[in-house]
Amino acid sequence: MKNSILFVLLVLIVLPSIVTAADFGGNVSQEDKNSFDQILSPVMKVYNFVKYSATVLAVVFLVFAGVSFMISGNDQTKREQSKLMAMYIVVGLIVIWVAPLIVQYVVG
C-alpha cells in the first residue's frame, strides 16, 4: 500500500513536466497524418466489430429482460432485476455509440 502511494506521488510530481515538455501546438505533416490513419484503420475495424456485436447482443438481452419482466408476475424482485438489466443495457449502448463522438469533440 505504501509503495503504491509513493508511486502515485512520484507520477504526479513528474507528470506536469512531461506534459509541458510536449509540443501540442505544432503543425502535423501530411506524412504523419497518413501514418496515423494507417495505424488507426485496424483499430477502427476492431472497434466497429465490437460495437455492432455488442449491439446485437444488447438487443437479445433486451428481449430477454422484456420477457422476464412480463413473466415475473407479482414478484417485485424479478421485476426490478429486469428493469435494472434493461437500464444497464441501454446505458451500455449509449456509451458504446457515443464514445467516438465525445472523443472527436474533445480532440477536434
C-alpha atoms as one frame of an Amber mdcrd trajectory, in Angstrom:
protein
   0.000   0.000   0.000   2.771   2.387   0.953   4.696   1.642  -2.251   1.662
   2.344  -4.433   1.088   5.691  -2.714   4.729   6.619  -3.274   4.449   5.591
  -6.930   1.333   7.727  -7.434   3.022  10.696  -5.775   6.091  10.258  -7.969
   3.944  10.126 -11.090   2.036  13.228 -10.021   5.297  15.073  -9.447   6.879
  14.055 -12.756   3.765  14.192 -14.976   3.397  18.010 -15.215   6.945  18.403
 -16.515   6.375  15.735 -19.153   3.105  17.285 -20.287   4.534  20.789 -20.514
   7.527  19.483 -22.484   5.252  18.108 -25.219   4.538  20.397 -28.152   0.805
  20.138 -28.751   0.545  23.299 -30.834   2.817  22.237 -33.684   1.640  21.527
 -37.207   1.313  17.902 -38.201   2.749  16.933 -41.567   0.706  15.062 -44.147
   3.077  12.108 -43.820   2.397  11.914 -40.073  -1.360  12.095 -40.693  -1.128
   9.270 -43.221   0.918   7.157 -40.803  -1.598   7.787 -38.038  -4.511   6.886
 -40.322  -2.701   3.709 -41.349  -2.283   2.733 -37.688  -5.834   3.766 -36.796
  -7.525   1.810 -39.595  -7.279  -1.671 -37.981  -8.215  -0.220 -34.592 -11.391
   1.256 -36.055 -12.240  -2.067 -37.744 -11.983  -3.827 -34.384 -13.993  -1.069
 -32.684 -16.759  -1.275 -35.294 -16.872  -5.059 -34.978 -17.171  -4.794 -31.189
 -19.770  -2.024 -31.464 -22.044  -3.944 -33.815 -21.564  -7.238 -31.978 -22.417
  -5.556 -28.680 -25.493  -4.005 -30.275 -26.734  -7.393 -31.473 -26.110  -8.913
 -28.027 -27.832  -5.954 -26.386 -30.954  -6.489 -28.484 -31.014 -10.168 -27.491
 -30.620  -9.289 -23.814 -33.247  -6.538 -24.059 -35.689  -9.123 -25.387 -34.696
 -11.435 -22.537 -35.213  -8.619 -19.993 -38.612  -7.820 -21.511 -39.729 -11.434
 -21.432 -38.525 -11.904 -17.866 -40.370  -8.711 -16.890 -43.584  -9.968 -18.469
 -43.441 -13.426 -16.892 -42.378 -12.156 -13.459 -45.988 -11.907 -12.335 -46.256
 -10.312  -8.905 -42.622 -10.971  -7.932 -41.228  -7.481  -7.337 -37.589  -8.599
  -7.165 -37.746 -10.175 -10.645 -39.423  -7.049 -11.996 -36.739  -4.807 -10.514
 -33.978  -7.068 -11.822 -35.498  -6.923 -15.301 -35.775  -3.138 -15.165 -32.186
  -2.787 -13.981 -30.980  -5.166 -16.683 -32.733  -3.118 -19.370 -31.386   0.131
 -17.931 -27.802  -1.174 -17.859 -28.113  -2.418 -21.426 -29.360   0.949 -22.660
 -26.633   2.823 -20.775 -24.015   0.454 -22.201 -25.285   1.025 -25.725 -25.223
   4.773 -25.230 -21.623   4.599 -24.013 -20.549   2.415 -26.927 -22.221   4.537
 -29.597 -21.457   7.997 -28.150 -17.816   7.395 -27.153 -16.350   8.250 -30.590
 -18.381  11.440 -30.722 -17.102  12.515 -27.327 -13.519  11.724 -28.287 -13.896
  13.606 -31.560 -15.390  16.595 -29.708 -12.547  16.659 -27.163  -9.783  16.177
 -29.737 -11.241  18.249 -32.547
